[in-house]
Amino acid sequence: MDLIIISGRSGSGKSTALHQLEDEGYYAIDNLPASLLPALVRDTGPGLPENFHGIAVCIDARNAFRDLQGFNATLESLPGEVQCRILYLDADEATLIKRFSETRRRHPLTSESLPLAEAIRYESELLEPLAATATLTLDTRAMTIYELRDAVRQRLVGSEAEDMAILFQSFGFKRGVPGDADLIFDLRMLPNPHWSPELRSKTGVDSEVAHYLEEHSITHQLFEDIAGFIERWVPAYQKSSRSYLTVALGCTGGQHRSVYMAHRLYTHFQGQLAQLQLRHRELQ
């Protein structure tokens, strides 16, 4: 049975992620006491209708302190047939404070003696056991609701726990480096199609942009170096029992060079690596 646990600090997007999994066919439960997880799996799992993919639960700082501290023991008590994955969402403190200010929601840990900023920091301490055991961590600071839902769909839905999923993601440095990137390659030394008027409105998936870049030998040299690095080191990542690996490829705006290279790598490794995913952050 597939079990997905969602956690993270308040304001990071846990409800959005849980709703996406519910839409994808998971039996979803919000704010589950961590101590009830084994009973939920034992009593509910076998009775799920065939059209359900599994169970998705949200466990956050509203749990009892002892339940959060004993989270590892709770995981170990789950039946062996359960395939458990943990998604941990987070964002920087400034982003979380801004989100609470915009929505005017009350942080669950704030009180007269604990202001918002301190509550956010304290929440991080409480959730450390879940953050440390997460199989996938997403930084949502630069994500819209739609981008987060798309990321959950791509990274979690339909993926097998025993295979490492590899995501090739293009991005633009002007919007910041993806917080969940494991490997980052800077492509800004490649010739920029942006300065060609007829290519400016196109993207790296268009044949005209690909032709422009492939006229330069540096493009092929860089592709071969990145592909060679991945071919050499991905097996080592797989042996370390990782479930996910994000290869981020960046250029200035995330429209031409990074999109081209991410698409080329994705095409190159199809058939060689089990679970491949492709995402163009700035084209979403």
N, C-alpha and C positions, 0 to 999 in steps of 0.2 A: 504494500500500500504506500502511496505517495503522500508524504506529510511535509508541508511547507510552513515554516514558522517565520513570521514577520515581526521585526522589532526595530527599535531606533528611537531617537529623541523626539519629543512632541514637536509637531510642525514640519517633520521631515518628509511626510507623504505616506505614512503607513496606511491610512484609510483608503487612499487612492489605490495603493498596491493591492490591498485586500479586496476592494471592489472589482479590480481588474481580474483577479483570480476567480472571484465568484462568477463574473461574466464568462470566464473560460471554462466553467464547469466544476469548480471546487466547492465543497461544503465549507462555508466560511463562518468563522466565529471571531468576534472582536473582544478584546480585553479578557482573555481566558486566564484564570489563575494557573500559574505554571505547574502547581502541584496536581492539578486535575488532568494534565496531559496524558499520562499513562491510562487513566480510566477512560478518557475520551477515545483514545485509539482502540482500546480493548472492547468498549461497549458499542461504539458508533461505527468504527471502521468496517467490520464484517457486514453490517446492515446497509451500507451505502448502495443506492441504486446503481445500475450498470453505467448510466450516463454520467456519473460523477467521476472525475479524474482522481480525486483524492480529497484530503482535508487541508484547509489553510486556516491558520490561527494567528491572531495578533497578540503578542505578549509584550507588555511595556512596563513602564515604571510605576503604574498603578498597582502592581503586584505587591504582595507582602515581601518585606526585605529578606526574610529567611528563604522564601521560595526562589528569589532571584539569585541569592548566594548559593543555593543548592541546585542550580540549573543543570550543571554537569551530571550530577547524580540522577536527576530526572531523565536526562537523555539516555543515560546508560541503562535505565530501567525499561526502556521501550522494547517491545518485541523485536526480535532479529529480522523479521520479514518487513519491517517498516523502513522505507527509504526516506530519511529525514534530511531536508535542506533548510538552511537558515538564511533569510535575507535580512540584512541590517542596513537601514536607511539612515543617512545623516546629512548634515549641512553645517557650515561654519556658524559660530555664535551670532554674528551680525545678521546673517540671513534669517535665522530662526527668530530673533527678536523682531526683525522687520515684518515677518509673516504674522506674528502674534499682534503686532501693532495694527496691521492692515485689517485683520479679521476681527480684532477686538475680542478674541477668545481668551479665556483664562487658562494659564498653564496649570496642569493638575497638581503641581508641587508648590506653587506659590502660596504664600501666607503673609501675615503682617510682619513676620520676622524674616521671611525669605523672599526677596525681590526677584523679578523675572530672570535677570542675568545669572544670579547665583543659583536659582532653581534649575536653569539649563545646564550649568556646570555640575551640579549635584546629580542631575539625572544621568549624565554621562558616567559618573562613578557607579551608580546603581546598576546600569545596564552593561557594565564592562564584561561580566561573564557571558552574555549573549554576543556582544561584539567580538569577543576573543574566539568564539566558536563558529562565527558566521562563515558559511560557504561562499557567500556573495555579498559584497558591500557596495552600495551605490551612494555616490555623493550627489544630492539632488539640488545643490545650490543654483545651478544654471539650467535646471530642467523645468519645463512647463508641465502641467498636469498631463497633457497628451504625450509628451516625451517620456514621462515616467511610466505611463501605462504601456507605451510601446516597448520600453526597456524591459518591463516585467514580462510582457508577452514574448519577447525575443529570447530573454535569458532563462526563463523558468518554465514556460508552458511547452510541454512536449519533449523536454530534454531528459535524457537518462542520467540518473545519478552516478552510474559507474563510468560514464564517458566524460572526458573533459571537453566542455564547450569553449570554442575559440571565437571571439568576436573581433572582426576587423572594423574599426570605427574611425571615420574621417572626422576632423574637427578644424576649427579656425582658432588660431592663437589669440585673435582679438577678442574672443569670447571666453578665453581661459582654457586651461588644460583640463580634460575630464578627470574628475576626482577618483574614478574607479579604474583608471588606466594602470595596467601592470607593466607594459612596455610602451615607450613613447619614441617615435621617430619624427624628426624635424625635416620637412621637405622644402623649406623655404629657400634652399640653394638652387632648386630647379628653376628653369625659365618660367616666368609667370604669364599665363595666357590672358590675365586680366588686362595687360597693356596692349593687347591686340583688339581693336574695336569690334571686329566681327566675331570674336570669341567671348567677349566680356559677359554677355547675357547667357552663355551656355554653361554647362557643368562638365565635370570630369567623366561623366558617363556618355557624353556625346562623342561620336567618332572624330569630329573635327578637332576637339581638344586633345584626344588621344594621339592623333596624327601629329599635331603640333609638338607635343611633348616627346614623342618617339623619334622625332627628327634630331634630337640631341642625345649624344652618347651617354651623357651623365645620367639621364633618366634610366637607361638600361643598366648602367653600373650600379646605381642605387637600388633598383629593384632586385638585382642579383644578390647584393650584399644583405638586404633585409630578408629575402627569401632564404638565403643560406643560413642566416642567424636563426630563423624560425625552425628550419629543418634540423639544425644541429641541437637546439636547446629545448624545443617542445617536449621531446621524450623525457628530459629531466624534470620538467614541470609536471608531466603526467605521473612520474614515479613518486612525486612528493604528495600524491593524493589530492591534488587540486581539482576542483570541480569546474572552475571557470578561469579563463585567461583573456584579458582584453588587450589587444594590440592597437594602440592609438596612433594615427598618422595625421600630422598637422601641417597646414600651410597658413598663410596669413588670414584668409577669409573663409577657408573650408569649403570652397566651391569648385575649384579646378584640380590642383595638383594632388591634394590629399584624397579627394574623391576618386581620381583616376587610379592612384596607387592602391587604395583600399580595395577597389573593385578588381584590379589586376591580381592582387595577392589572393583575394577570395576565389577568383576563377582558377588561378594556378593551383591552389591547394585542394580544390574540389576533387574528391576521389582518393586523395592521399590522407586527409584527416577526417575523423568520424563526424564531428559536429561543428559545422562552420556557420557563422552568422555574420551578417553585413549590416552596418548602420552608418548613415551619413547624417551626423548630428545637425549640421547647419542646413540641410535640405529637408528636414522633417516638416 
